[in-house]
């Protein structure tokens, strides 16, 4: 194989365009030495000063990822145990509490429920140092169709903090199939000021567009209900597992229930059926692990018609939280289930509540601690379940946009009634 030359040749037209802007020649040469594509460089040139800022950020990061001992890449199924180990050694610090999210035995279970998932990781000699998870989604906000991503799960190994890995892992290039996006939403735990501080220093726009809140992190309040598991003597009447014949009716109920909510995308029968088939269009591979499917999806019939539906994801089988108070030494572990893909016919709020009560009983039989239900936009259903004495959890929803050149835009359209899909929580 021919040895590469010390410096890659740069086309004269790019040199002229670059120097005409007064940009440093060594930066352009470094970009070509890294084999950064011509169209990427032309994109920087079209952005003027913003393009120079991007080049100055990206080129050193790619040099570190390409020429150093740390590699940036997409996670694979072979990383299952390494990914689990990273999370076990990357706690969140919330006040006096340290929270470790345990992801095992299937470290990627939650992300298998998401759309267009990209999981960049930093690896050094077989050890994962950091990760972030992006999920590109087509959504409606203020009635407008947008393609945005849900940014989630930024983790840096405890002993690797302070070296800029959190910013570096976010610079790992996206896979070529990842959709073009023009915005971001994310959830932040209450009191997670460490995350706010990180973004203020690395990406101020992430928090600048979020509304301030007194005594908590900035963002739009999003609340879910946590129903303690409870034994039930009998199953709810009319409840049965769904069949393929129910799909179109369920899709209609789901869409009607969440119509008009921001961050919701109307369901399509074929796509929803594929989701319950674990993404396999045909026979399912025998080695694939179960996360959520037909056996977890239920409907309620009254007078021969389906009037409510919903899925129960056993989140606690693969995703649990270990809380430890650094001051008192108090510890607790929580393993929940979660309500997904629910809908009901208008006037049948009581039926939806009965199905959720059925799930609370199943949560007990599974040995989990509580059922999480996103009922912020369904106060009538939540009211019917008040006897189950739920605890609420409120997180901060961040939302911001950018234009085709990457310049920050106001959070327009604004989010007023957020839809919450617990697969992304």
Secondary structure, DSSP 8 states (H G I E B T S, - for coil): -----SS----HHHHHHHHHTT--HHHHHHHHHTT--HHHHHHHHHTTHHHHHHHHHHHHHHHHHHHSS-EEEE--GGGHHHHHHHHHT--EEETTEEEEEEE-SSTTTGGGGSSSEEEEEEEETTEEEEEEEEEEEEEEETTEEEEEEEEEEEEE-GGGTTSSHHHHHTTS---TTS----EEEEEE-TT-HHHHHHHHHH-THHHHTS--BTTB-SSEEEEEEEEE----SS--TTEEE--GGGHHHHHHHHHHHHTT-BTB----HHHHHHHHTTT-SSS--TT----S-GGGEEEEEETTEEEEEEEEE-GGGTEEEEEEETTT--EEEE--EEEEEEEE-TT-HHHHHHHHHHHHHHHHHTT-SEEEE--TT-HHHHHHTGGG--EEEEEEEEEEEE-TT--EE---S--SSB---GGG-
